[in-house]
Amino acid sequence: MLDLSFDAPKPKVIAGATGDWELVIGMEIHAQVSTQAKLFSGASTTFGAEPNSNVSFIDAAMPGMLPVINEFCIEQAVRTGLGLKAQINLRSAFDRKNYFYPDNPQGYQISQLYHPIVGEGEVIVEMGAGVARVVRIERIHVEQDAGKSIHDMDPNMSFIDLNRTGVPLMEIVSRPDIRGPEEAAAYVVKLRQILRYLGTCDGNMQNGNLRADVNVSVCRPGQYEKYMETQDFGHLGTRCEIKNMNSMRFIQQAIDYEARRQIAILEDGGKVDQETRLYDPDKGETRSMRSKEEAQDYRYFPDPDLLPLEIEQEWVDEIAAAMPELPDAKKARFMSDFGLTDYDASVLTADVELARYFEESLGGGDGKRTANWIINEVLGRANKAEVTPRQIAAPAVNTAILAMVAKDEISTKIAKDVLEIHVETGRDPNEIVETEGMKQVTDTGAIEAAVDEIIAANPAQVEKAKQNPKLAGWFVGQVMKATGGKANPAAVNALVSAKLGL
């Protein structure tokens, strides 16, 4: 478990002309459910298909077509709720959210307003050593996505692609607990990480599989504390929603701009209007999209084609029993079992596949050495080549190389050379070491001869080393150079110190 003895980060404070202001942020994350079929039809959810090729009669709103719930989507929502330590509601219901737009052929969206499937939970967002924000989750509801309008293919016409229509989404709604742009980005990163560990959303923001709506408001210092005491939103400022954010960097920029925009309005004696806005990354500013709708504007009512959804506790318990190890628990285990630092464990557990890669590379070896190797050698090469670590070296390759290091057959320096040759040729590490003559020299006689030769050839340097023992490292370097880096470094150090009388 994550060490809960942390302090909350300080809120972001912006100095205005009339005093300080603090930020208050809540987020609505739309996460596409990882499933092969849509929420109420059997149509495919495959990304990148030809326009309007993944559309069933239900998705196209043909008369007489009735929705049928995809059970696996509900299972994924329950799994997500459990992963966020949230209340699972055994009884939930679907509602119609009515609005008219060309990419919404039904004229309504099937969603959950009054009775969501998942209730209150939480996400712990670490912001540094001993500093973390607990962000409360208000609810998770399941809903269908709308289609896509395309306006840039023809100067006179717009086109509609209904492939996304009916794709299942989980809307994860937070309380206004986030207090700055960096926290907001870190919250999205953490939530995305959890979803990927659970396998309930792939988190691909570029494809729109995870996107954020960001609610921003500002208040004077002390007002937020009053809200927390009373849960009365009257202590907070009027919020504006920034829609469809899919970049951590843009999320931070949009929040900072929007907060300063609101502060300028308030300090000028104006009033912030509640509205929905879009962020323009080219101009670095938000702009108005529409006035903020409330529930009554959408005329919600229970969907007459779908009975209330009732699930059994036994089924929820079965899902809970099959839950994977989540990031916080895995990080804590890596630190306790393998002696990793907080930083190393954070890097290796940031992605579920990287954590799996690390454990598969261990092979019974030293955890700290394996972590250093993967972070400094494999990840560095992978990031430079823009490939995955597995494309650089299979876990078995790491195990083989590190096993030779542990047995003093090769040095760490030679290990890097072995990896480089493997990357270039695909050859087996053991075969590389044998055929290339890279085995470490452990014969103390041969090493001693090299040490004696270097000392005899450099009497002036010997006197300097006796005056300043730190200069003995020069001799070590010369011996390693003379032996092609194959001499055992520990043996070289010991012999140099002995020969120099240090």
C-alpha positions as CSV (number, residue, x, y, z in Angstrom):
1,M,0.0,0.0,0.0
2,L,1.1,3.6,-0.6
3,D,2.5,5.3,2.6
4,L,-0.4,7.4,3.6
5,S,1.7,9.7,5.8
6,F,1.9,12.5,3.2
7,D,1.2,16.2,3.2
8,A,-1.2,17.9,0.8
9,P,0.5,20.2,-1.8
10,K,-0.1,23.9,-1.5
11,P,-2.7,25.4,-3.8
12,K,-1.6,27.4,-6.9
13,V,-1.7,31.1,-6.0
14,I,-1.9,33.8,-8.6
15,A,-1.2,37.4,-7.5
16,G,-3.8,39.8,-8.8
17,A,-4.0,43.5,-8.7
18,T,-6.4,43.4,-5.7
19,G,-4.8,40.4,-3.8
20,D,-4.1,36.8,-4.1
21,W,-6.4,34.2,-5.8
22,E,-6.4,30.4,-5.6
23,L,-7.4,27.9,-8.2
24,V,-10.2,25.3,-7.8
25,I,-10.4,22.5,-10.4
26,G,-12.7,19.6,-11.0
27,M,-12.4,17.1,-13.9
28,E,-14.6,14.9,-16.0
29,I,-12.6,12.2,-17.7
30,H,-14.1,10.4,-20.7
31,A,-12.5,7.0,-20.9
32,Q,-13.4,4.7,-23.8
33,V,-14.0,1.2,-22.5
34,S,-11.6,-1.4,-23.8
35,T,-14.1,-3.7,-25.6
36,Q,-14.5,-5.0,-29.1
37,A,-18.2,-4.2,-29.4
38,K,-20.2,-1.0,-28.7
39,L,-22.3,-0.4,-25.7
40,F,-25.7,-1.3,-27.2
41,S,-24.8,-3.0,-30.4
42,G,-22.5,-5.6,-31.8
43,A,-20.7,-3.1,-34.1
44,S,-16.9,-3.0,-33.9
45,T,-15.0,-0.3,-31.9
46,T,-11.9,-0.6,-34.1
47,F,-10.1,2.7,-34.5
48,G,-9.2,4.0,-38.0
49,A,-11.8,2.0,-39.9
50,E,-13.3,3.5,-43.1
51,P,-15.9,6.2,-42.3
52,N,-19.3,4.8,-41.4
53,S,-18.1,1.1,-41.7
54,N,-18.6,0.3,-38.0
55,V,-22.3,1.3,-37.9
56,S,-25.2,-1.0,-37.0
57,F,-28.9,-0.2,-37.5
58,I,-29.0,0.7,-33.8
59,D,-26.1,3.2,-34.1
60,A,-27.8,4.8,-37.1
61,A,-31.1,5.1,-35.2
62,M,-33.1,3.1,-37.6
63,P,-36.8,2.8,-36.6
64,G,-37.7,0.0,-34.3
65,M,-34.1,-0.8,-33.3
66,L,-33.7,-1.5,-29.6
67,P,-30.5,-1.3,-27.5
68,V,-29.1,-4.3,-25.8
69,I,-26.5,-3.8,-23.0
70,N,-23.0,-5.2,-23.6
71,E,-22.4,-7.0,-20.4
72,F,-18.6,-6.8,-20.7
73,C,-18.8,-3.0,-20.7
74,I,-20.6,-3.1,-17.4
75,E,-18.0,-5.5,-16.1
76,Q,-15.2,-3.1,-17.2
77,A,-17.0,-0.2,-15.4
78,V,-17.3,-2.3,-12.2
79,R,-13.6,-3.2,-12.4
80,T,-12.7,0.5,-12.8
81,G,-14.8,1.4,-9.8
82,L,-13.1,-1.2,-7.7
83,G,-9.7,0.0,-8.9
84,L,-10.6,3.5,-7.6
85,K,-11.8,2.1,-4.3
86,A,-15.3,3.3,-5.1
87,Q,-18.8,2.2,-4.2
88,I,-20.4,-0.2,-6.7
89,N,-24.1,0.4,-7.0
90,L,-25.9,-2.9,-7.5
91,R,-28.9,-1.0,-9.1
92,S,-28.3,1.7,-11.7
93,A,-30.4,3.1,-14.6
94,F,-29.9,4.6,-18.0
95,D,-31.3,8.0,-19.0
96,R,-31.8,9.9,-22.2
97,K,-29.8,13.1,-22.6
98,N,-31.7,14.9,-25.4
99,Y,-29.9,17.2,-27.8
100,F,-29.9,17.6,-31.6
101,Y,-26.7,17.6,-33.6
102,P,-25.9,15.9,-37.0
103,D,-23.5,13.4,-35.5
104,N,-26.1,12.3,-33.0
105,P,-28.6,10.5,-35.2
106,Q,-30.9,9.4,-32.3
107,G,-31.4,12.9,-31.2
108,Y,-30.4,11.8,-27.7
109,Q,-27.5,10.2,-25.9
110,I,-28.0,7.2,-23.6
111,S,-26.2,8.0,-20.3
112,Q,-26.7,7.7,-16.6
113,L,-27.5,10.9,-14.6
114,Y,-29.6,9.9,-11.6
115,H,-28.4,6.4,-10.8
116,P,-24.8,5.8,-11.9
117,I,-23.2,2.4,-11.7
118,V,-20.3,3.6,-9.6
119,G,-20.4,5.9,-6.6
120,E,-17.8,7.7,-4.5
121,G,-14.1,6.7,-4.7
122,E,-10.7,8.3,-4.7
123,V,-7.4,8.7,-6.5
124,I,-4.1,9.4,-4.7
125,V,-1.9,11.7,-6.8
126,E,1.7,11.9,-5.8
127,M,3.3,15.3,-6.3
128,G,6.7,14.6,-4.9
129,A,8.4,12.8,-2.0
130,G,5.9,12.8,0.9
131,V,3.5,15.1,-0.9
132,A,0.2,13.8,-2.4
133,R,-3.3,15.0,-3.2
134,V,-6.3,12.9,-2.5
135,V,-8.8,13.6,-5.3
136,R,-12.3,12.4,-4.5
137,I,-14.3,10.7,-7.2
138,E,-17.9,11.7,-7.2
139,R,-19.2,9.0,-9.6
140,I,-18.6,7.0,-12.7
141,H,-21.3,6.6,-15.2
142,V,-21.5,4.6,-18.5
143,E,-22.7,6.3,-21.6
144,Q,-22.5,6.1,-25.4
145,D,-20.2,8.3,-27.5
146,A,-21.5,10.5,-30.4
147,G,-20.2,10.5,-33.9
148,K,-17.8,12.9,-35.5
149,S,-18.5,15.9,-37.7
150,I,-15.8,16.7,-40.3
151,H,-15.6,20.3,-41.6
152,D,-12.3,20.5,-43.4
153,M,-12.7,18.1,-46.3
154,D,-14.8,20.4,-48.5
155,P,-15.3,24.2,-48.5
156,N,-19.1,23.9,-48.9
157,M,-20.0,20.8,-47.0
158,S,-19.6,19.0,-43.8
159,F,-19.3,15.2,-43.5
160,I,-20.5,12.9,-40.7
161,D,-18.7,9.7,-39.6
162,L,-20.8,7.6,-37.2
163,N,-18.1,5.0,-36.4
164,R,-17.8,6.4,-32.9
165,T,-21.5,6.5,-32.3
166,G,-22.4,4.1,-29.6
167,V,-18.8,3.5,-28.5
168,P,-18.9,2.9,-24.7
169,L,-17.5,5.6,-22.5
170,M,-16.9,5.8,-18.7
171,E,-17.3,9.3,-17.5
172,I,-15.2,9.7,-14.3
173,V,-16.3,12.8,-12.4
174,S,-14.1,14.2,-9.7
175,R,-14.9,16.6,-6.9
176,P,-13.3,20.1,-7.1
177,D,-10.3,18.9,-5.2
178,I,-7.5,19.8,-7.6
179,R,-5.7,23.0,-6.8
180,G,-3.3,23.8,-9.7
181,P,-2.4,23.0,-13.3
182,E,0.4,20.6,-12.4
183,E,-1.9,18.7,-10.1
184,A,-4.5,18.5,-12.9
185,A,-2.0,17.0,-15.3
186,A,-0.7,14.6,-12.6
187,Y,-4.3,13.5,-11.9
188,V,-4.9,12.6,-15.5
189,V,-1.6,10.7,-15.7
190,K,-2.4,8.7,-12.5
191,L,-5.9,7.9,-13.6
192,R,-4.7,6.9,-17.0
193,Q,-2.1,4.7,-15.3
194,I,-4.7,2.9,-13.2
195,L,-7.0,2.4,-16.2
196,R,-4.2,0.8,-18.2
197,Y,-3.2,-1.5,-15.2
198,L,-6.9,-2.6,-15.0
199,G,-7.2,-3.1,-18.7
200,T,-10.4,-1.1,-18.8
201,C,-9.1,1.7,-21.1
202,D,-6.0,1.9,-23.2
203,G,-5.6,5.6,-22.4
204,N,-4.7,6.5,-26.0
205,M,-5.3,10.3,-25.9
206,Q,-4.1,10.8,-29.5
207,N,-7.0,8.6,-30.7
208,G,-9.5,10.3,-28.4
209,N,-9.8,7.2,-26.2
210,L,-9.2,9.3,-23.1
211,R,-10.0,13.0,-23.0
212,A,-10.7,15.5,-20.2
213,D,-13.2,18.2,-19.6
214,V,-11.7,20.7,-17.1
215,N,-13.8,22.8,-14.8
216,V,-11.9,25.9,-13.6
217,S,-12.8,28.5,-11.0
218,V,-10.9,31.0,-8.8
219,C,-11.5,32.1,-5.2
220,R,-9.9,34.1,-2.5
221,P,-7.6,32.3,0.1
222,G,-9.7,30.7,2.8
223,Q,-12.8,30.3,0.8
224,Y,-11.9,26.7,-0.3
225,E,-11.5,25.7,3.3
226,K,-15.0,27.0,4.0
227,Y,-16.3,24.9,1.1
228,M,-14.6,21.8,2.5
229,E,-16.2,22.4,5.9
230,T,-19.7,22.9,4.6
231,Q,-19.6,21.4,1.1
232,D,-21.4,24.6,0.1
233,F,-20.4,25.6,-3.5
234,G,-21.4,29.1,-2.7
235,H,-18.0,29.7,-1.2
236,L,-16.3,29.0,-4.6
237,G,-16.3,31.0,-7.7
238,T,-18.3,30.4,-10.9
239,R,-16.7,27.6,-12.9
240,C,-16.1,27.4,-16.6
241,E,-15.6,24.1,-18.4
242,I,-12.8,23.6,-21.0
243,K,-13.9,20.7,-23.3
244,N,-12.1,17.8,-24.9
245,M,-8.5,18.2,-23.7
246,N,-6.2,15.4,-24.8
247,S,-2.7,16.7,-23.9
248,M,-1.1,17.1,-20.4
249,R,0.8,20.2,-21.6
250,F,-2.3,21.8,-23.1
251,I,-4.3,21.0,-19.9
252,Q,-1.9,23.0,-17.8
253,Q,-1.7,25.9,-20.3
254,A,-5.5,26.1,-20.6
255,I,-6.0,26.1,-16.8
256,D,-3.4,28.9,-16.3
257,Y,-4.9,31.0,-19.0
258,E,-8.5,30.5,-17.9
259,A,-7.7,31.3,-14.3
260,R,-6.0,34.5,-15.2
261,R,-8.9,35.4,-17.6
262,Q,-11.4,35.0,-14.7
263,I,-9.3,36.9,-12.3
264,A,-9.1,39.8,-14.7
265,I,-12.9,39.9,-15.1
266,L,-13.5,39.8,-11.3
267,E,-10.9,42.4,-10.5
268,D,-12.4,44.7,-13.2
269,G,-15.8,44.4,-11.3
270,G,-17.3,42.0,-13.8
271,K,-19.0,38.6,-13.3
272,V,-17.8,35.3,-14.7
273,D,-20.4,33.6,-16.7
274,Q,-20.7,29.8,-16.4
275,E,-20.0,28.5,-19.9
276,T,-18.3,25.8,-21.9
277,R,-15.0,26.9,-23.6
278,L,-12.5,25.4,-26.0
279,Y,-8.7,25.8,-25.8
280,D,-6.8,27.1,-28.8
281,P,-3.2,25.8,-28.5
282,D,-2.0,28.0,-31.4
283,K,-3.2,31.2,-29.7
284,G,-2.7,29.8,-26.1
285,E,-6.1,31.0,-25.0
286,T,-9.6,29.7,-24.3
287,R,-12.7,30.9,-26.2
288,S,-16.4,30.6,-25.6
289,M,-18.2,27.6,-27.1
290,R,-21.6,27.8,-25.6
291,S,-23.4,28.7,-22.4
292,K,-23.1,25.9,-19.8
293,E,-26.1,23.6,-19.9
294,E,-27.7,22.2,-16.8
295,A,-29.6,18.9,-16.5
296,Q,-32.9,20.6,-17.3
297,D,-31.5,21.8,-20.6
298,Y,-31.0,18.3,-21.8
299,R,-34.5,17.2,-20.6
300,Y,-33.2,14.0,-19.0
301,F,-35.7,11.2,-18.5
302,P,-35.3,7.4,-17.9
303,D,-34.7,5.5,-21.1
304,P,-37.9,3.6,-21.8
305,D,-36.1,0.9,-23.9
306,L,-33.8,-0.1,-21.0
307,L,-34.9,-1.6,-17.7
308,P,-32.9,-0.6,-14.6
309,L,-29.7,-2.5,-14.4
310,E,-29.4,-4.8,-11.5
311,I,-26.2,-6.7,-10.8
312,E,-25.4,-9.2,-8.0
313,Q,-22.9,-8.8,-5.3
314,E,-21.5,-12.2,-6.0
315,W,-20.6,-11.1,-9.5
316,V,-18.9,-8.0,-8.2
317,D,-16.9,-10.1,-5.7
318,E,-15.8,-12.4,-8.6
319,I,-14.5,-9.3,-10.4
320,A,-12.8,-8.1,-7.3
321,A,-11.1,-11.4,-6.7
322,A,-9.5,-11.3,-10.2
323,M,-8.2,-7.7,-9.9
324,P,-4.6,-7.1,-10.9
325,E,-1.9,-5.5,-8.7
326,L,-2.4,-1.8,-9.1
327,P,0.4,0.9,-9.4
328,D,0.6,2.0,-5.8
329,A,0.8,-1.5,-4.5
330,K,3.3,-2.6,-7.2
331,K,5.5,0.4,-6.5
332,A,5.5,-0.3,-2.7
333,R,6.4,-4.0,-3.4
334,F,9.2,-3.1,-5.8
335,M,10.7,-0.8,-3.0
336,S,10.3,-3.4,-0.2
337,D,11.2,-6.5,-2.1
338,F,14.0,-5.2,-4.4
339,G,15.3,-2.2,-2.4
340,L,14.5,0.2,-5.2
341,T,14.4,4.0,-4.6
342,D,11.2,5.8,-4.8
343,Y,12.3,7.3,-8.1
344,D,13.3,4.0,-9.7
345,A,10.1,2.3,-8.5
346,S,8.1,5.2,-9.9
347,V,9.7,4.9,-13.3
348,L,9.3,1.2,-13.6
349,T,5.7,1.2,-12.5
350,A,4.6,4.2,-14.6
351,D,3.5,1.8,-17.3
352,V,2.1,-1.7,-16.7
353,E,4.1,-3.2,-19.6
354,L,7.3,-1.7,-18.3
355,A,6.7,-3.1,-14.8
356,R,6.0,-6.5,-16.4
357,Y,9.2,-6.2,-18.5
358,F,11.3,-5.4,-15.4
359,E,10.0,-8.5,-13.5
360,E,10.5,-10.8,-16.4
361,S,14.1,-9.5,-16.7
362,L,14.9,-10.3,-13.1
363,G,15.5,-14.0,-13.6
364,G,16.3,-14.4,-9.9
365,G,19.0,-11.7,-10.2
366,D,19.6,-8.5,-8.2
367,G,16.6,-6.2,-8.3
368,K,18.5,-2.9,-7.9
369,R,21.1,-3.9,-10.6
370,T,18.2,-4.9,-13.0
371,A,16.4,-1.6,-12.3
372,N,19.5,0.4,-13.0
373,W,20.2,-1.6,-16.2
374,I,16.7,-1.2,-17.6
375,I,16.3,2.5,-16.7
376,N,19.8,3.6,-17.8
377,E,20.6,1.3,-20.7
378,V,17.5,-0.2,-22.2
379,L,15.0,2.7,-21.7
380,G,17.6,5.2,-22.9
381,R,18.0,3.3,-26.2
382,A,14.3,2.6,-26.5
383,N,13.4,6.3,-26.1
384,K,16.0,7.4,-28.5
385,A,14.8,4.9,-31.2
386,E,11.1,5.6,-30.3
387,V,10.5,1.9,-29.8
388,T,9.5,-0.3,-26.8
389,P,12.1,-1.8,-24.4
390,R,11.1,-5.3,-25.7
391,Q,12.2,-4.2,-29.2
392,I,15.6,-3.3,-27.8
393,A,16.1,-6.5,-25.9
394,A,13.9,-9.4,-24.7
395,P,13.8,-9.9,-20.9
396,A,15.9,-13.1,-21.3
397,V,18.7,-11.0,-22.9
398,N,18.8,-8.7,-19.9
399,T,18.8,-11.7,-17.6
400,A,21.7,-13.3,-19.4
401,I,23.9,-10.1,-19.5
402,L,23.3,-9.3,-15.8
403,A,24.0,-12.9,-14.8
404,M,27.4,-12.6,-16.4
405,V,28.0,-9.3,-14.5
406,A,27.0,-10.9,-11.3
407,K,29.4,-13.8,-11.8
408,D,32.3,-11.3,-12.6
409,E,32.5,-12.8,-16.1
410,I,32.1,-9.3,-17.7
411,S,32.2,-5.8,-16.3
412,T,29.4,-3.3,-16.4
413,K,31.2,-1.4,-19.1
414,I,31.6,-4.6,-21.2
415,A,27.9,-5.4,-20.5
416,K,26.9,-2.2,-22.3
417,D,29.1,-3.3,-25.3
418,V,27.4,-6.7,-25.3
419,L,24.0,-5.0,-25.4
420,E,25.0,-2.8,-28.3
421,I,26.2,-5.7,-30.3
422,H,23.0,-7.6,-29.5
423,V,20.9,-4.7,-30.7
424,E,22.8,-4.5,-33.9
425,T,23.0,-8.2,-34.7
426,G,20.5,-10.0,-32.6
427,R,23.2,-12.4,-31.4
428,D,23.0,-14.3,-28.1
429,P,24.8,-12.4,-25.2
430,N,26.7,-15.5,-24.1
431,E,27.8,-16.2,-27.6
432,I,28.9,-12.6,-28.1
433,V,31.1,-12.7,-25.0
434,E,32.7,-16.0,-26.0
435,T,33.4,-15.3,-29.6
436,E,34.5,-11.7,-29.2
437,G,36.9,-12.5,-26.3
438,M,35.1,-10.1,-23.9
439,K,35.3,-12.2,-20.8
440,Q,36.7,-10.3,-17.8
441,V,40.3,-11.1,-16.8
442,T,40.2,-12.5,-13.3
443,D,43.7,-13.9,-13.3
444,T,45.4,-11.8,-10.6
445,G,48.8,-12.7,-12.1
446,A,48.0,-11.2,-15.4
447,I,46.4,-8.1,-13.8
448,E,49.4,-7.8,-11.4
449,A,51.8,-7.8,-14.4
450,A,49.8,-5.0,-16.0
451,V,49.8,-3.0,-12.7
452,D,53.6,-3.4,-12.3
453,E,54.2,-2.3,-15.9
454,I,52.2,0.9,-15.5
455,I,53.8,1.8,-12.1
456,A,57.3,1.2,-13.4
457,A,56.7,3.4,-16.4
458,N,55.3,6.3,-14.4
459,P,57.5,7.1,-11.3
460,A,56.5,10.7,-11.2
461,Q,52.8,9.8,-11.1
462,V,53.6,7.3,-8.3
463,E,55.0,10.0,-6.1
464,K,52.0,12.2,-6.7
465,A,49.6,9.4,-5.8
466,K,51.5,8.8,-2.6
467,Q,51.0,12.4,-1.8
468,N,47.4,12.4,-2.8
469,P,45.8,8.9,-2.7
470,K,42.9,10.1,-4.9
471,L,45.3,10.0,-7.9
472,A,45.5,6.3,-7.7
473,G,42.4,6.2,-9.9
474,W,44.7,7.3,-12.8
475,F,46.6,4.0,-12.5
476,V,43.3,2.0,-12.4
477,G,42.2,3.7,-15.6
478,Q,45.6,3.0,-17.3
479,V,45.4,-0.7,-16.3
480,M,41.8,-1.0,-17.6
481,K,42.9,0.7,-20.8
482,A,45.8,-1.7,-21.2
483,T,43.6,-4.7,-20.7
484,G,40.9,-3.6,-23.1
485,G,38.6,-3.0,-20.2
486,K,38.5,-6.7,-19.4
487,A,40.4,-6.6,-16.1
488,N,38.3,-7.1,-13.0
489,P,37.9,-3.5,-11.6
490,A,37.8,-4.7,-8.0
491,A,41.0,-6.7,-8.4
492,V,42.7,-3.7,-10.2
493,N,41.8,-1.3,-7.4
494,A,43.1,-3.7,-4.7
495,L,46.4,-4.3,-6.5
496,V,47.0,-0.7,-7.3
497,S,46.4,0.3,-3.6
498,A,48.7,-2.5,-2.4
499,K,51.5,-1.7,-4.9
500,L,51.4,2.0,-4.0
501,G,51.2,1.4,-0.3
502,L,48.0,3.3,0.1
